[in-house]
Amino acid sequence: MQREMTLKDFFFLIKKRILLISVTAAVLVAITALAAFYIFKPVYEASEYILVGNLQNKNQENSYEETQKIPRMMASSVDFIKSPIVLNAVKEELGLKGHSFDGKLVIRNNKDSQLIIITVKDQDEKLARDIANTTAVIAIDKMNGLLQFDQVKLLGKNDDVIKTNNELAALAIALIAGLLAGIGLAVVREQLDSSFKREGIVEELLGVPLLGSFSEKIELQKIGRGAYPYSGPDDERRSLVVQEKKRQVDKATEVS
């Protein structure tokens, strides 16, 4: 018969099953560390920024016309950079013919912004930086020549490369997940165990005071139709245990 687990029971369970919880967390952290440092390769991210239009328009008479022209230039520039005209030229420049930029190259423009952001992710740090910079340079050159955009420029060469993998965060998440998984296993194991954990539970269920208890687990050995509470060759030890328990029961009876 299972009763509702209280907060006291929960902490008692944590203390009792601390080894199971610790081992589960340690195994999960070890697997995560192995995967993060030895199996999955790091991914590097490089970015370049292209400015389209003039941020400081001193000619007030043409300000309205510029305001209407910039969104069209931004949309056209983004689509042009994504086109094979630019990407094939980048592959030829870097000797990457036959390679695909799908999932590596991202071109984006935030709303109401005149900046086009070229972001490249790759497992090779130098290659990610070269692709981002070459794409920006070739895109500006071809936009000036083919689209005749005269207000497109590169905002400096960005050599900073960011490592997107965060091993410490992964290990921290694995530790928390391991602790929760260990506690879950401990609760499941406790619920499947139908034995009484404390003497107070027996008194609570029976409604009578407990006169005595056995400090060790007794094995039952069935022979034919009978059952004998002890098995093993140590007859002297069994006799002493029986006498001690009988003395405890007699003493408890006298007191009651």
N, C-alpha and C positions, 0 to 999 in steps of 0.2 A: 504494500500500500504506500503510494507516494503522497507526500504532503507538499503544500506550497512552500517554495524556497524563499526564505527571508534574507535580508541583507547580511545578517550574521552567518547564515548558512553559506551565502555566496563567498564571503571572505574566508570562511573555513575551508570551502572547496578550493579556492585559489591557493591557500597555504598547503593543502593536502596534495594538490596536483601541480605544484610549482615546477617539478621536474619535467612533466609532460609539456607544460606551457613553454618552458625555457627551451627545450629541445626543438619544439615545433618552430618557434621564432628563429632560433639559430640556424636551422636547416633552410628556412625560407630566405633568410638574409644571405646565407652562403651561396645558394643557387642564384640569387639576384646579383651578388658580387661577381660570381663566375661569368654570368651572362654579360654584365655591364663592362667588365674589364678585359675579357678574353674572347667572347663570342661576337658581340655586336661592336662593330667599328664605330669610332666617333664620327659625327657629322659636323662639318664646318659651314658657316654661313657668311657670305660676302655681299655687300650692297654698294650700288652706285646711284647717284642722284642727278637727274637731268631737269634743268629749269626751262620751262616753255613760257615765252612772253617776258615782258618787262614788269617787274614788281613795282617800280616807281615810274609811273607814267606822268611826265611833266606836261604833256600836251593835253590840256583840259578839253579842247574842242573834239579830240578823237577818243576821249575816254569811253564814251558810250559804245563806239564802234569796236574798241579793243575788248570791252567787257563781253560783247556778243561773239567776238572772234576767238577768244581764248578757249572756251569750252569745246568748240569744234576742233581747234588745234590739239587740245589734250586728247580727245577721243581718237582723232586720226593718228596721233603720235603713238599711242598705246597699241593700236591695231597694227601700225606699221612695224613697230619693234618686234611684234609677235610673228610677223610674216616671214616666209622663207627667204625673202630678199635680204633681210638682216641676218637671220639665223644661219643660213647657208654660208654667208660671207664670214661669220664668226667661226664656223666649223673649219672652213678652208684656211683661215688665218692661224688657227691654233692646231691644225692638223688633226681634227676630230671628225673627219668624214666617216659617215656610217654610224656615228654616235647620236643618241637621242637626248634632247633636253627636257623631255617630259618628266615632270616631277622634280626637276632640278631648277629650272628657270621660272621665276614669277615676276610678272610686270604688273604694277598696280599704281593707282592714282587715287588719293583720298579726295573726298568731296570738297569742293571749293578750294582746292589746292592747285598750284601751278607746278608742282614737283611730280616727276615720274620716278618711281623707285624700282630699280632693277635688283632683284634678290636672287642669289644663286646658292644652292645647297649641294655639297658634294663631300665624299669621304676623303678627298685629296684637298688639303688646305690651299696649296698653291694653285691648283686647277680652278677651284671655286673663285679665287680672287682674279685670275686671268680671264675667266669667262665673263664675270661681271664687268670688269674694266673694258675688255674688248668689245662686248656688246654695246656698252654706252658710247664708246668712241665711234664705232662703225655706224650706229644708229644716227648719231648727230651728223656725221659726214654725209650719209645718204639722204637724211631729211633736208639738209641744206641744199643738196644737189638735185634730188628728184622732186621733193615736195616744195622746194624753194621757201623753206622756213628760215627766216633770218634772225629769229629771236629764240634760238635753242642753244643752250650751252651746258657744259658739264660743270657741276659745282665741285671742282677739285677732284683729284684722284684719291680714292679712299682705299688705303691698304689694310685697314682693320678687318680682322676675320674673327668671328665669334664661334666658339664651340657650343653647339646646341645641347649636347648631352650633359646631363647633370647627375653624375653617379651618386653624390651624397644624398640628393633628394630621392633617388630611386631606393637607396639603402634605408633611408628613414621610412619611406612608405612600406617597404618590405618588412621592416621591424614591427610597425604598427599592425600590418596585416597578419604577420606571424603570431603576435600576441593575441589578436582577436580570434584567429583560427585555433590557437592552443586553448584559449578559454572555451571556445565552442566545443572542441573535442572533450575537454574535461567535463563540461556540463552533460554532454551526450553520454559519456561513460558513467557519470554519476547517476543519471536517470535510468540507465540500463541495469545498474547494480541494485538488486532487490534486498540486499542484506541490510541489517540495522547498523547504523554508524555509531550511535551513542546509546547509553543506558536510558537516558531521559526519554528517548523516542519510544522504547518499549513500555515504560511506565505510562506515557501519554496515551498509547494505543490501548493498553490493557485496563487502565484505570486503577491499578493496584500498585503498591510499592514493590520495588525489586528487592528480593532477599539476598541474592548473590549473583555472581557472574564468573565465567571462565576466562582466564587471561590468555589462553591459547586456543587456537582452532583445533577442534576434535574431528578426526576422520572416522567415518562410519564404514564398516566392512560387512557386507551382507554375505551370510553363509546359509544357503537354503532359504527358509522362510524367516529366519531370525536376523537380528541386526545387533552388532556388537559395537559399542562406542569407541573402542580402541583397537588399533592394529599396529603390529610391530613387535619386536622381540624384547623390548624393555619393560618387563613385568613389574620390576621394583619401582620404577619411576611412575608407572600407571597407578600402582597401589598408593603411593604417597600423594598423588594428585587427588585420588578419590577420598582419602582420609582428610585431606585439607579442606576440600569442598564440603564434605559432610560436617566438619567442625564449624565451618562458616555458616552453614544452613542451621545447625543446632543453636549456635549463638544468636543468630537473627531471630529464631523462633522464641528463645527465652526472652529476648528483649521485647518482642511484640506481645 
